[in-house]
Amino acid sequence: MGKASRAKRERSRDKAGQWTAAGAARAAVRLRDQTQRCLAGNQWVQMMLASNTSNVITELHSVLLHSDLADVAERPDGLERDVAMSMTLGKQGYRPPWPETAGEAAAWQIRQIGKLLRQAGILVISPAAHAAVMAAAATLEPADVSTLDRDRDVLVRTGLLVLPEPVVVVNRTGSLSDTRAFGWQFITQHQILPTAQYPGVRVTTFMDRDGPVQPADWRLAVSQARASGSPLPPLVPDGEYGMRGDACLAEESTETLAGLSEQHRHLQKALTQASQWRSEPVPEMGEWGGGQVEDPYDDFVGRYMFAFWRLITQGVTAAGPSQTATGARTTPGDESSLPRDPDVRVIRLAAPSPRPSDPVGEAKRVYHHRWPVRMHKVRQWYPSRQEHRVIWRGPYIKGPAGAPLMVGEKAYLVDS
């Protein structure tokens, strides 16, 4: 890891080595501003996005050529390409007709990212809350993400979430990316099978230019871009994902969701085979103590964002109010102090709401740790309608605030 990476990590902590909301918020604003300045007209970023888009569409097209689409009666010429485009760019909010080249698509993506950075509310997340989101995301199946209701689950319509540290993700080809931030925008998705429009959310992932993943070809690209007068931004756009936001699977059974998750994995396995030509061994990444996230099914981004939004709306995290004044001084090391910036909110873990009362004489259960609860269905009573309705809950974190977070598989002991 280089000096720049270590310095950036230290800037989000106080002198005692602890993460602080004020320091993280200031660093997030600085990263956003620097990224905006470097992104406009940056041909290096456009080439990277064009390469990523071309690879994804080419591999998806090759898989669709050998899929059930080939059996569609009276299918128009080029149907597989149209479907590939709708499953990638259409889900990201691109309105047909589709672009002729990957460069055109990348130019459009950069314009959307620029709009995101100009309009997004900046959010930072504490290490404890980030760990809770990671734990909750690990409980999700691919189809769970399609129960997302953006109007109910997403409190901030356009946001930029800066993580306390990069998350190192192992992609399906074996390459590594160190994700430092997620951005999202409300969009309209455009699909062709069937022809329809859906409310959705476009999620953009940003790599850490100076993060722990520093292979030789990346260092060379950073050096060449800087020498050309168009340096790469500190938050480098890595990819865009479209998430459907109309709760399209919210009414489906658990068995149906399990079947759809399996179909998702089957498609992703086929795409992994199609991408073998660009596979590579996992490179040496330098100093790193946070582990890696294996993402063979290309769904980590959706699972993380879904868990993040759900945890906020379910009260497991608390969104701090926006500040209205500017120029106020903050106290170093004070977790509650915030820079007076109207674009900054702080996301913290909040204590679960206590029960109003406990039955007299009943022993109260005391938990000494926290743990992630998977998504599950419950029969919710609606007084206004005088009826029960089956809804999804979770994922969420259960247990007292401040208790250690338990993550992992359960093992049951049978003893006499």
C-alpha positions as CSV (number, residue, x, y, z in Angstrom):
1,M,0.0,0.0,0.0
2,G,1.4,3.4,-0.9
3,K,1.8,6.5,1.2
4,A,-1.2,8.2,-0.4
5,S,-3.4,5.3,0.6
6,R,-2.2,5.3,4.2
7,A,-2.6,9.1,4.4
8,K,-6.1,8.9,3.1
9,R,-7.0,6.3,5.6
10,E,-5.5,8.4,8.4
11,R,-7.5,11.5,7.4
12,S,-10.8,9.8,8.4
13,R,-9.5,9.1,11.9
14,D,-8.6,11.4,14.8
15,K,-5.2,11.6,16.4
16,A,-6.0,8.7,18.8
17,G,-6.5,6.4,15.8
18,Q,-10.3,6.3,16.1
19,W,-12.9,6.9,13.3
20,T,-14.8,10.1,13.8
21,A,-18.0,11.3,12.1
22,A,-16.5,14.8,11.6
23,G,-13.3,13.6,10.1
24,A,-15.1,11.1,7.8
25,A,-17.6,13.7,6.7
26,R,-14.9,16.2,5.8
27,A,-13.0,13.6,3.9
28,A,-16.1,12.5,2.0
29,V,-16.8,16.1,0.9
30,R,-13.2,16.5,-0.2
31,L,-13.3,13.2,-2.2
32,R,-16.5,14.3,-3.9
33,D,-15.2,17.7,-4.9
34,Q,-11.9,16.3,-6.2
35,T,-13.6,13.6,-8.1
36,Q,-15.9,16.1,-9.8
37,R,-13.0,18.3,-10.9
38,C,-11.1,15.3,-12.4
39,L,-14.0,13.5,-14.0
40,A,-15.3,16.1,-16.5
41,G,-13.9,15.3,-20.0
42,N,-11.5,12.6,-18.6
43,Q,-10.8,10.3,-21.5
44,W,-9.0,7.7,-19.3
45,V,-12.2,7.1,-17.2
46,Q,-14.3,7.0,-20.4
47,M,-11.9,4.3,-21.9
48,M,-12.2,2.2,-18.7
49,L,-16.0,2.4,-18.6
50,A,-16.2,1.6,-22.3
51,S,-14.0,-1.4,-21.9
52,N,-16.1,-2.7,-18.9
53,T,-19.3,-2.1,-20.8
54,S,-18.1,-3.8,-24.0
55,N,-16.9,-6.9,-22.0
56,V,-20.2,-7.2,-20.2
57,I,-22.4,-6.8,-23.3
58,T,-20.2,-9.1,-25.4
59,E,-20.3,-11.9,-22.9
60,L,-24.0,-11.6,-22.2
61,H,-24.7,-11.6,-25.9
62,S,-22.7,-14.8,-26.4
63,V,-24.6,-16.5,-23.6
64,L,-28.0,-15.4,-25.0
65,L,-27.1,-16.8,-28.4
66,H,-27.1,-20.3,-26.8
67,S,-30.1,-19.7,-24.6
68,D,-33.9,-20.2,-25.0
69,L,-34.1,-17.0,-26.9
70,A,-33.0,-18.9,-30.0
71,D,-36.2,-20.8,-29.8
72,V,-38.5,-17.8,-29.9
73,A,-40.8,-18.1,-32.9
74,E,-40.5,-15.3,-35.5
75,R,-37.9,-13.6,-33.5
76,P,-36.5,-10.4,-35.1
77,D,-32.9,-10.3,-36.2
78,G,-30.7,-9.0,-33.5
79,L,-33.0,-10.0,-30.7
80,E,-30.1,-11.3,-28.6
81,R,-28.2,-8.0,-28.9
82,D,-31.4,-6.0,-27.9
83,V,-31.9,-8.2,-24.9
84,A,-28.3,-7.8,-23.9
85,M,-28.5,-4.1,-24.2
86,S,-31.8,-3.9,-22.2
87,M,-30.3,-6.2,-19.4
88,T,-27.3,-3.8,-19.1
89,L,-27.9,-0.3,-20.3
90,G,-31.7,-0.4,-20.2
91,K,-31.6,-1.5,-16.5
92,Q,-29.2,1.5,-15.9
93,G,-31.8,3.9,-17.3
94,Y,-30.6,4.2,-20.9
95,R,-33.6,4.9,-23.2
96,P,-33.6,3.1,-26.6
97,P,-32.4,3.3,-29.4
98,W,-29.3,1.7,-28.1
99,P,-25.8,3.3,-28.7
100,E,-23.8,2.0,-31.6
101,T,-20.5,1.8,-29.7
102,A,-19.3,1.2,-26.2
103,G,-17.7,4.6,-26.3
104,E,-21.1,6.3,-26.7
105,A,-22.5,4.3,-23.7
106,A,-19.5,5.3,-21.6
107,A,-19.9,9.0,-22.5
108,W,-23.6,8.7,-21.3
109,Q,-22.5,7.0,-18.1
110,I,-20.0,9.7,-17.3
111,R,-22.7,12.4,-17.8
112,Q,-25.0,10.5,-15.4
113,I,-22.1,10.1,-12.8
114,G,-21.4,13.8,-13.1
115,K,-25.1,14.6,-12.4
116,L,-25.0,12.2,-9.5
117,L,-22.0,13.9,-7.9
118,R,-23.6,17.4,-8.3
119,Q,-26.9,16.4,-6.8
120,A,-26.1,13.6,-4.3
121,G,-26.5,14.0,-0.6
122,I,-23.2,12.8,1.0
123,L,-23.4,10.1,3.6
124,V,-20.7,8.5,5.7
125,I,-21.1,5.3,7.6
126,S,-19.3,4.3,10.8
127,P,-17.2,1.1,10.9
128,A,-19.7,-0.5,13.3
129,A,-22.6,0.3,10.9
130,H,-20.6,-0.8,7.9
131,A,-19.9,-4.2,9.6
132,A,-23.6,-4.6,10.4
133,V,-24.5,-3.9,6.7
134,M,-21.9,-6.4,5.5
135,A,-23.3,-9.0,7.9
136,A,-26.9,-8.4,6.8
137,A,-25.9,-8.4,3.1
138,A,-24.4,-11.9,3.6
139,T,-27.8,-13.2,4.6
140,L,-29.5,-12.2,1.3
141,E,-30.3,-14.3,-1.7
142,P,-30.1,-12.8,-5.2
143,A,-33.9,-12.7,-5.6
144,D,-34.4,-10.9,-2.2
145,V,-33.1,-7.7,-3.8
146,S,-36.1,-7.6,-6.2
147,T,-38.4,-7.1,-3.2
148,L,-37.0,-3.5,-3.1
149,D,-39.6,-0.8,-2.9
150,R,-37.6,2.4,-3.6
151,D,-40.3,4.8,-2.4
152,R,-40.5,3.0,0.9
153,D,-36.9,1.6,1.4
154,V,-34.7,4.4,0.0
155,L,-34.8,7.5,2.2
156,V,-32.4,9.6,0.1
157,R,-33.3,9.7,-3.6
158,T,-29.8,10.6,-4.8
159,G,-26.9,9.7,-2.5
160,L,-23.2,9.1,-2.3
161,L,-22.1,6.8,0.5
162,V,-18.4,6.8,1.4
163,L,-17.2,3.8,3.3
164,P,-14.8,4.0,6.2
165,E,-12.4,1.7,4.3
166,P,-12.3,0.1,0.8
167,V,-14.0,-3.2,0.4
168,V,-11.8,-5.5,-1.6
169,V,-14.0,-7.5,-4.0
170,V,-12.9,-10.6,-6.0
171,N,-14.7,-10.4,-9.3
172,R,-15.7,-13.4,-11.4
173,T,-12.5,-13.1,-13.5
174,G,-10.3,-13.2,-10.5
175,S,-9.5,-9.5,-10.7
176,L,-9.7,-7.3,-7.6
177,S,-11.5,-4.0,-7.1
178,D,-11.3,-1.9,-3.9
179,T,-14.7,-0.3,-3.6
180,R,-14.6,2.9,-1.6
181,A,-18.0,4.5,-2.3
182,F,-21.5,3.8,-3.7
183,G,-23.7,6.3,-5.5
184,W,-27.3,5.9,-6.5
185,Q,-30.0,7.7,-8.5
186,F,-33.7,7.1,-9.1
187,I,-34.3,6.1,-12.8
188,T,-36.8,4.5,-15.2
189,Q,-35.6,1.2,-16.5
190,H,-36.3,0.2,-20.1
191,Q,-36.8,-3.5,-20.9
192,I,-37.9,-5.3,-24.1
193,L,-39.0,-8.8,-22.9
194,P,-41.7,-7.7,-22.4
195,T,-41.5,-4.1,-23.6
196,A,-42.0,-2.2,-20.4
197,Q,-40.7,0.6,-18.1
198,Y,-40.1,0.1,-14.4
199,P,-39.1,2.4,-11.6
200,G,-35.5,1.6,-10.6
201,V,-32.3,2.7,-8.9
202,R,-29.0,3.1,-10.7
203,V,-26.1,2.2,-8.4
204,T,-22.5,3.4,-9.3
205,T,-19.5,1.8,-7.6
206,F,-16.3,3.8,-7.1
207,M,-12.9,2.4,-6.7
208,D,-10.2,3.9,-4.5
209,R,-7.5,5.2,-6.8
210,D,-4.9,5.0,-4.0
211,G,-6.4,2.0,-2.2
212,P,-4.9,-1.3,-1.3
213,V,-5.2,-2.9,-4.8
214,Q,-2.2,-1.6,-6.6
215,P,-1.1,-4.0,-9.4
216,A,1.6,-2.8,-11.8
217,D,-0.7,-2.1,-14.7
218,W,-2.9,0.1,-12.5
219,R,0.0,2.1,-11.2
220,L,1.1,2.6,-14.8
221,A,-2.3,3.8,-15.8
222,V,-2.5,6.3,-12.9
223,S,1.0,7.6,-13.8
224,Q,0.2,8.0,-17.5
225,A,-3.1,9.7,-16.8
226,R,-1.4,12.2,-14.4
227,A,1.4,12.8,-17.0
228,S,-1.2,13.5,-19.7
229,G,-2.8,16.3,-17.6
230,S,-6.0,14.3,-17.0
231,P,-5.3,12.6,-13.7
232,L,-7.7,9.9,-12.5
233,P,-10.1,11.1,-9.8
234,P,-9.6,9.8,-6.3
235,L,-13.0,8.0,-6.6
236,V,-12.8,6.1,-10.0
237,P,-16.1,5.0,-11.5
238,D,-15.9,1.2,-11.7
239,G,-19.3,0.0,-12.9
240,E,-23.1,0.8,-12.9
241,Y,-25.9,-1.5,-11.9
242,G,-29.6,-1.2,-12.3
243,M,-31.9,-2.4,-9.4
244,R,-35.6,-2.7,-10.0
245,G,-37.5,-0.6,-7.4
246,D,-41.1,-1.5,-7.6
247,A,-41.1,-4.5,-5.2
248,C,-41.9,-6.8,-8.2
249,L,-41.3,-9.9,-6.1
250,A,-42.6,-8.8,-2.8
251,E,-45.8,-10.9,-3.1
252,E,-44.0,-14.1,-4.3
253,S,-43.5,-17.2,-2.2
254,T,-40.3,-18.2,-0.6
255,E,-40.1,-21.2,-3.0
256,T,-40.5,-18.8,-6.0
257,L,-37.7,-16.6,-4.7
258,A,-35.5,-19.6,-4.2
259,G,-36.1,-20.7,-7.7
260,L,-35.3,-17.3,-9.2
261,S,-32.1,-17.1,-7.1
262,E,-31.1,-20.4,-8.6
263,Q,-31.8,-19.1,-12.1
264,H,-29.7,-16.0,-11.4
265,R,-26.8,-18.2,-10.3
266,H,-27.2,-20.4,-13.4
267,L,-26.9,-17.3,-15.7
268,Q,-23.9,-16.0,-13.7
269,K,-22.1,-19.3,-14.0
270,A,-22.6,-19.2,-17.8
271,L,-21.3,-15.6,-17.9
272,T,-18.3,-16.7,-15.9
273,Q,-17.5,-19.4,-18.5
274,A,-17.9,-16.8,-21.2
275,S,-15.5,-14.4,-19.5
276,Q,-12.7,-17.0,-19.1
277,W,-10.7,-15.4,-21.9
278,R,-10.0,-12.5,-19.6
279,S,-9.5,-14.4,-16.3
280,E,-6.4,-13.8,-14.3
281,P,-4.9,-15.0,-11.0
282,V,-5.7,-12.9,-8.0
283,P,-2.9,-10.3,-7.9
284,E,-0.8,-9.4,-4.9
285,M,-2.5,-6.4,-3.3
286,G,0.0,-5.3,-0.6
287,E,-1.0,-4.5,3.0
288,W,-4.5,-5.4,3.9
289,G,-6.2,-6.7,7.0
290,G,-9.9,-6.5,6.1
291,G,-10.3,-9.7,4.1
292,Q,-11.9,-10.1,0.7
293,V,-15.4,-10.4,-0.6
294,E,-15.9,-13.2,-3.1
295,D,-18.5,-12.1,-5.7
296,P,-18.8,-15.0,-8.3
297,Y,-22.5,-14.1,-9.0
298,D,-21.9,-10.4,-9.5
299,D,-24.5,-9.4,-6.9
300,F,-22.5,-8.0,-4.0
301,V,-23.4,-4.4,-4.9
302,G,-27.1,-5.1,-5.0
303,R,-27.0,-7.0,-1.7
304,Y,-25.0,-4.4,0.1
305,M,-27.2,-1.5,-1.0
306,F,-30.4,-3.4,-0.3
307,A,-29.2,-4.2,3.3
308,F,-28.0,-0.6,3.8
309,W,-31.3,0.9,2.8
310,R,-33.3,-1.6,4.8
311,L,-31.3,-1.1,7.9
312,I,-31.9,2.6,7.8
313,T,-35.6,2.4,7.3
314,Q,-36.1,-0.2,9.9
315,G,-34.6,1.9,12.6
316,V,-31.4,-0.2,13.2
317,T,-29.4,2.8,12.0
318,A,-30.2,6.5,12.7
319,A,-29.8,9.2,10.1
320,G,-28.4,12.4,11.6
321,P,-30.1,15.7,10.7
322,S,-28.6,17.9,8.0
323,Q,-26.6,20.9,9.3
324,T,-27.7,24.4,8.2
325,A,-24.9,26.6,9.4
326,T,-21.4,26.8,7.9
327,G,-18.0,27.5,9.3
328,A,-18.7,26.1,12.8
329,R,-15.7,24.6,14.6
330,T,-15.7,21.0,15.6
331,T,-14.0,19.3,18.5
332,P,-11.4,16.7,17.5
333,G,-12.3,13.2,18.7
334,D,-16.0,14.1,19.4
335,E,-18.1,11.5,17.8
336,S,-21.2,13.6,17.8
337,S,-19.5,16.7,16.2
338,L,-20.2,17.3,12.6
339,P,-18.9,19.8,10.1
340,R,-21.6,22.4,9.4
341,D,-22.3,21.3,5.8
342,P,-25.8,20.9,4.5
343,D,-24.8,18.0,2.2
344,V,-23.6,15.8,5.1
345,R,-25.5,13.2,7.0
346,V,-24.0,10.6,9.4
347,I,-25.4,7.1,9.6
348,R,-24.9,5.4,13.0
349,L,-26.1,2.3,14.6
350,A,-29.0,3.0,16.9
351,A,-30.3,1.1,19.9
352,P,-33.4,-1.0,19.2
353,S,-36.6,0.5,20.4
354,P,-37.4,-0.9,23.9
355,R,-40.6,-2.6,24.6
356,P,-43.1,-0.3,26.4
357,S,-43.5,-2.8,29.2
358,D,-42.7,-6.3,30.3
359,P,-45.2,-8.7,31.9
360,V,-45.0,-8.7,35.6
361,G,-43.0,-11.6,37.0
362,E,-41.6,-12.6,33.6
363,A,-37.8,-12.9,33.4
364,K,-36.5,-10.5,30.9
365,R,-34.1,-12.0,28.3
366,V,-30.8,-10.2,28.1
367,Y,-28.7,-10.5,24.9
368,H,-25.0,-10.0,25.1
369,H,-24.3,-9.8,21.4
370,R,-25.8,-8.7,18.1
371,W,-26.5,-10.9,15.0
372,P,-28.0,-10.5,11.5
373,V,-31.5,-11.7,11.0
374,R,-32.4,-12.9,7.5
375,M,-35.3,-11.7,5.4
376,H,-38.6,-13.4,6.4
377,K,-42.3,-13.0,5.9
378,V,-44.6,-11.9,8.7
379,R,-48.4,-11.3,8.9
380,Q,-48.7,-7.6,9.6
381,W,-51.9,-6.2,11.1
382,Y,-53.2,-3.0,9.4
383,P,-55.7,-1.3,11.7
384,S,-56.9,1.1,9.0
385,R,-57.9,-1.9,6.8
386,Q,-58.8,-4.3,9.6
387,E,-56.8,-7.1,8.0
388,H,-53.5,-8.9,8.1
389,R,-51.2,-8.7,5.1
390,V,-48.1,-10.8,4.5
391,I,-45.0,-8.6,4.1
392,W,-41.2,-9.1,4.1
393,R,-39.0,-8.0,6.9
394,G,-35.3,-7.8,7.2
395,P,-32.5,-8.1,6.9
396,Y,-31.8,-6.4,10.2
397,I,-29.5,-6.5,13.2
398,K,-30.9,-7.8,16.5
399,G,-29.4,-7.2,19.9
400,P,-28.3,-4.3,22.1
401,A,-26.3,-1.4,20.7
402,G,-22.6,-1.7,21.5
403,A,-22.6,-5.5,21.9
404,P,-20.2,-7.5,19.7
405,L,-21.6,-8.4,16.3
406,M,-21.7,-12.2,15.8
407,V,-21.2,-13.3,12.2
408,G,-21.0,-16.9,10.9
409,E,-22.7,-20.2,10.6
410,K,-24.5,-21.7,13.7
411,A,-23.3,-24.9,15.3
412,Y,-25.6,-26.6,17.7
413,L,-24.1,-28.7,20.6
414,V,-25.9,-31.8,21.7
415,D,-24.8,-32.7,25.2
416,S,-26.1,-34.7,28.1
